[in-house]
Structures are given as C-alpha cells and as structure tokens.
Amino acid sequence: MNNLVRSIALTVMFTCATAAAEFEPEAIGGVLSLPAPYPDHWAMFHDVSFMHMSEGEILVIDPLADTLGDQYKGMMTASLIAAYQRSRSRNEHYVVESFYSRGSRGGDRTDVVTIYDAATLSVSAEIEIPAKRVSGMPKTTTTNLLANERFLAIYNFTPGQSVTIVDLQERKLVGEYSTAGCGLVFASGLASANGESSFTSICSNGTLLTTHLDDTGNFVSAEKSEIVFDANQDPIFETPAVTPGMLYFPTFSGKMLPIDVSQAQIEVKESWWLTEQDQRNWRPGGMNLVTTDSSGVGYVLMHSNGGEGTHKDGGEQVWVYDLQAGKRIGQITLTNWGLSLGTSGSGDGRLMFVTNAQMAVDVYRIPGGEFVKTLHTGAATPFMIYGAN
C-alpha cells in the first residue's frame, strides 16, 4: 500500500510540474486605470448591504457590457449607510461614512469624508468630520456639492439638526451650522462670481430654510420661507427631481411642487397634478422614486393602488414628464415591480435603471422605455444608482 501511495504522489507531482512548465505565472499587484471621464452610460450602484451595513460598497458598472466581468469596473467601500457624491471637475468620488473602533461591537465613532481617485479608485485623502452625520436609508439629499463643487454639505441628525461644510479644494473641515427643525441639503442659489453659495433644507412645519455661505464656506445668514406645503395633509417626498436651478418635489397625494432655487432667494411655483382627475388612484412611491435624465426629462415611479400609507410601496409604472411644462409625455410599464430609479447617458444613449423588488437592476432605454436587460451584479441591496452623466 505504501508503494502505491508513493507512486500516486510521484505521478501527481510530475503532472503538476509539467503543467507549471507550460504556463507563465500570472502577474500580481498590477493597477489598471478607468477612463476619465467615464463613458456617460456608466453608473455607480450604491449597495447599502442592508443585512451587514458596515460592509457597504459603491460599484462602478458598465450596464451595457455583455458579461459580469466586463460590467464590473471597480468598487469603493461605503461603511454604515454612507452618503455619496461625485465631482466631475476634479474626477473624484466622495463617500461620507462612519467607523467604530470595535467594529460591530461599537466603541468610539469616527465620521470621515473619504476621497477616491476616479481613475484608480484608490483613496487620495480622508477628512474627519463631526461624528453626527445622519444614519438612515440613503438619499440623494443627505449630502450635496456647493459653489461649483468646492464645498461638500453633509446633513447631521443627533436628533439635533445641522449641516457640516467641508472644503474639498483645501481638504479641510470648515464648520457646522445649525438647521434646527429643518433637514437635508439641497443646493440653491447659483454660485456667484465671488464664490458665495447657499443650500436649502425642509422644515417640519412646511417651510423651507435657506442658509447662505461666503466664499470660504463660512455662515453668513439664513432665512425661512412661508409655509409652502401642508406637512399633515399632503407632505412632500424628501427627494426631488432636479434640473438646473429647479427642484420638483412630488407630494404623497400625487402633485408636483416646483421650487426655483436659481437665485439666493428661493421662489415657490404653483403645484400641478401628476395625474388626471380620473387617475387619482395612481400615486408616487418608492425609495428614490423620482429622477431626471441629462436632458431634463422627469421620471416618477407610480403605483395604481395608491392611498394612505402607500408612499414607500414603489410601483409598476414610470411616468415621464416635461417638468417645465407640467405635462406627462409618456408611460413606461415595468418588467418587474420597481423600488428606486436612476438614469445615465445622453442623447439617444440615455438609460434608466430600476432597482426591482428582487434587488436586481433592470435597464431601460429612455424616454421610450424599451427594456434592455436585468443586471445581477452581486450587489445585495443596490438602493441608489447614480449616472456618470
């Protein structure tokens, strides 16, 4: 028996040695670079990793590639329901995340803005911020870029409400400013020639708070608007459709509230219905339920059994709007029930992404709504999708 074992071992060793001689060893440690700028149909998938939130990630995806290997371009970590923004002028990604010194067992908390080089996806800088950023489901409005992408504004909730300002040019914390009773961050007031900027927050009594900063990101002044929506009878969703100088907020009942933020003093426009009189059973709902494409066309996730408490349900259709005219111009029936929307691309190459109820991502061509494919990227909960354009 010992001779038999020895013979088998020698045979295996000879076979392995022969195979090793026929193949060149694979090089390791190489770093590839992504194109700059990214192709405009690419997208960033924010996987919150809901069941293990300390291991969140942001994937860079080519949705039109044929194979998973070609679709997957890279990954950045995004710890504990991170917030995300990207600068096109600096070719950088910004991930606002939290860490605990004892990992899953807690300990001291540290909040940082992690800056990733968009070409290599390597960390180029890290800026520590007050450990109080909001910890909740991801939204496009928990952080925003201001002053032509110089400043990053980050919403805090402890439950005291405030906004932290980070200077991305100088790579430093500027300050923290109270927004008591008002939450989230919407860029408002086009950056002036002198560098001043503003941001607006939603207040619990139906008003809006606008905060003004100087060219160094320091607080100048703040003022509240009159009441612009009824927070009890018809609240607005916290995520608007955004076009240059305009925010379009859907309401729970199915209206759209336009707000002009192109100037330092915001202006609330007259609201209009998303639905016709005989369609009031259709209502908006979902996580990121409204978005725009690069041409300014608006998309709203709608469900037909709308009523009290259905505002998180998602929907079976996406309704397409000329937002400036306040007019529906199309309807897209989804292949799968949708929970969250995103877009990418320009011209005839525009794409819409729908995170479906199975946590895969369906791809459609827009504005027509032709179904392209379903992406299975390995992301557990890709709640938010950001287009390269």
N, C-alpha and C positions, 0 to 999 in steps of 0.2 A: 504494500500500500504506500509506503514511504517513497519507493521508486516512482510509482505512478504520480503521486503528488508533485515530486520533483520534476518529472517530465512535463506535466501540465504547466508548472510555473515557468520552466525554461521556454516553453512554446509561447506563453503569453508575453514574456519579456522580449523574445525575439520579434514577435509580431508588433509590439509597441515601439521597439527600437526601429523597425523597418518603416512604420508609419511616421515616426518622428523625423526620419531622414528624408521623407518625401514631401514634407510640408514645412514652409517657413513659419517661424513663430510669429504670432500676431503682436504688432507693436502696441504698447500700452502708454497711457499718460498723455496722449495727444488731445489738444483742444481745438475744436472746429469753431468757426465763427458764422453767425447768422447774417444775412444781408441787411444793409442799412440804407434806406429804410426797409422795413418788412414789406413784402408784397401785400397790397392793400386788401386782399381777400383773406389773409391770415387772421387768426383770432386768439385771444387769451381766455382760457377756460379757468375760472376760479373754483377749484374743488375745495369746499369747506371741510371735507372729511368729517361729516356731522357726527359719526359714531366714535371718532378719535380726533378731536379738534386740534390737538397740539401738533398734528401732522398734516395740516392743510397745505395746499400747494396751488401754484398757478402754472398751467401748462400752456406752452406756445404751440399752436396747432395750424397745420395746413389742411383745411377741411376738404379740399378738392383732390388731394392725393389719393391714390388707389389703395394703398396698403397702410396698415397701422404704423409700420416702421417709417414710412415716408410722411405720414400725417404728423407724427410726434417729433417736434423740433427741439424741445427742451423743457426744463422745469425749474421753478423757483419755489423755495419753501415759503409758507404763509401761515405762521403759527397763531392758533387760537382766534379763529374767525377774523382774519386780517382784513384790513381795508386796502384798496388798490387804486393807483393812478399811474399814468404813463406820460412822459414828456416826449413829444416828437422833436422839439427843438434841441434837446440835449441827448436824445436817443437813450433814455433811461427809463427803468421801471422803479416805482416807489411802492413798497409793501409796508404798511403800518401794522405792527404785530406785537405780541406780548409773550414774555417768557417768565417761568417761575424757577427759582433756584433749586427746588426739589422736584422739578418736573411735574409728574401727575400727582405728587403728594403736596403740592403747594410750595410754600416758602416765600422768599422775597420776590416781588414782581418787578420786572423791568419792561418798559414800553420803548420801542425804537421805530424809527423810520429806516428801513433797510433799502439801500440804493443799489440796484443791479444794472450793470452794463448790458444794454440790449443785444449787443453782438455776441458776447461770450456768456451771458447770464451769470457772470461772476459778481461777487459783492465788491463794489467800489468804495462804499462808505456806509457808515451807520451813525445816525443821530439820535441820541437818547432824548426822550420827551417825558413830560409828567405821566406817571403811571395811572391814568384815569380815562383813557380813550374808551368809547362805548364798546361794550361786548355784547353784540346781538347779531341777528342774521344780517348777512352782507347787503349793502345798498350802495347805489352809486352816489349817495348824498352824505355818507359819513365822512368823506374827505373830498377836497376839491382843489384844483390848481387856480391860483390867482395871479394877477399882474403879469400877463404874458408868460406864465409858467415859472415865475421867480419864486413865489411862495406856495407852500402846501398848508391848507387849513384842515384841521382834524377835530372832529366833534367829540366832546367828552361828556360822560354821564356817570355820576357817582352816588346818588342821583342829582347832585348839583350839576347844572349845565353850563358848559363853557366851550370855547374853541381855542386850540393851540395853533400858533403860527410858526412854521419852520421856513427859514431862508434857504432855498435849495442852491442858490448861487454861492452863498458864503458857507453852506454846510453847517448851519447852526440853528439852535432854538432861539426864536425871537421873543415870544411871550405867550401868555394865556389870558384870554379876555372873557369875562362873564357874559352869558346869554340867558340869564335866569328866566326860566319859564318858556324858553324857546330852544328848539333843537334842529340839528342837521346843518349842512353847509351848501348853499347854492351860490356859485359865482355870480356877482351882479355888478353893474357899473363897469363899462369897458375901461380898461387901464388907461389912465391919462398919459399925456406926453411926459408928465413929471413923475410918473410911476405910482400914483395913488391908485387904490383899488378898494373894492367893497365885497361883502358877502351878506347873504340874506338867510334867515332862519325862520322856521314855522313855530308859532306860539300857540299855547294850549287854548287860548280864548278866541282863536280865529283871526288873530292879527299876524303881521309879519314884522320881524325885527331886522333892520339893515345896519351893519357895522362898517364903518369906514376906517381905512388904514392909510398911513402915509407911505412914502416911497421906501422906507426901511422896514415896513410891516408892523409898525407900532400903532396903537389905538389912537384915533382922532376923535370920533364921535359915533353916536348910534341913535336911531330913532325908530319908533314903531309906527306902523300904518294904522288906518282904521280897520275895523273888523271886515274881513274880505270873504269869509266862509263861516257857515254855522257848524261848529265842531260837534254839536249834538245831533242835529237833524240830517246833515249831509256833509260829513268830513271829506277832506281831500286825501288822496293817497300821498305818501311821502316821497314818491319818486315821480318826477315829471318827465315829459318828452322835452328835449332841449334842442333849440335851434339858435343861431347867433342872436343874442340879445333878448331871447324869449324863453319862458318856461310855460309849459302847458300841463296843468295838474288835472287828472281825472278825479271825479268825485265818486263816492260809493254808489250814488243813485244812477250814475251814467251821464253826467255832464262833464264839460271840459272848461277849466278856469284858466284863461291866458293871463300871464303877468309879464309886462315889459320890464326887463332888467338891464336895458342897454345904457341907461343913464344912472347917475348917482342916486336920484330919487326914483324909486320904482313906480310903475303905473299899472293898476289892475284893470284889465279889459272886461267886457261883458262876456259872461259864460254862455256856452251853447251846448245843445244836446248831442251826444254821440249817436243817439237812436231816434227813429221816427216815433210818432205818437203811438202807433200800434206795435212797437217793438220794446216797450219799457221793461218787458221780462228779461231782455238782454242787458247784462251788466258787466263791467270790467272786473277782473280779479286775477290774483296770482302773486308771485313774488316780485320779479321785475316785469310788471305787466304792460309797460309802455316804453317805446323807444322810437328813435328816428334813424333814418339812413343818411348817407353822406349828402344826399340831395335835399334833405329837409322834410321828406315824406314821413308821416307819423304812422305807427302801428300800435294797436291796442288789443290785448288778449281779452276775449269776451266769452261768456257762457250764457246759455239760454234759459237757465232755471234760476235767474238771479232773485235775490231777496235779502232780507235782513240776515247778516252774518255770512254771506257768501263771498265776501271781498277777498278771501285768500284762496278761493277754490281753483283758480286757473280757468281754462276754457277750451272749447272745441273749435273755435274760430279765431282768426286775427282779422280785425277790421282795419282798413287802410284809409288814411285821411290826408287831405290837403289842409294842413293845420292853419295856415294863414287865412284860407277862405272859410274854415269851419265846416268842411264838407267831406262826407265819405266818398271815396273814389274806388273802393274795391273791398272784397271779402275773400279771405283765404280759409278754406276748410282744412283743418289739420289732419294729418295721417294718424297722429296719436294725441291724446289729451296733453295740453301744454301747461307749464307752470311758470316759465320765465323766458324772456325774449332778449335777443341781441342781434346786431347787424354788423356787416363789414362790406368792404368793396365800394366801387364807384362805377358810375355809368351803367353800361349793360352787364357789368360783373357784380352787381350788388347781391348780397346773400343775407338771409335771415336765419338765425339759429333759435330753436325752440327746445329748451330743456323739458323733456317729457316726463310723465308720471313714473316711468321705469328708470329714470335718471340716466338715460342716453340722450344724445343731442341730435335732433332732426334738422336737416339743412334744406332750405327752400330758396329758389331764385325769386327776387322781388324787383318790381312791385307785383308781378303777375301771380306769384305763389306756386310755381311749379316745384314739386317735391324732387329733391336730388338724391338724398341718401340719409341713413341713420348712422351716426358716428358712435362707436364703442371704444372710447379712448382709455378706459381703465379708471377714469375719474369716478369716485364713489357718489359724490353729490355736487355736480357742476352747476351750482345755483346761479352764478353770474357769468356772462360772456361779454367780453369787450373786443370790439373790432379793431384791427390795425388801422382802419380808416373809417 
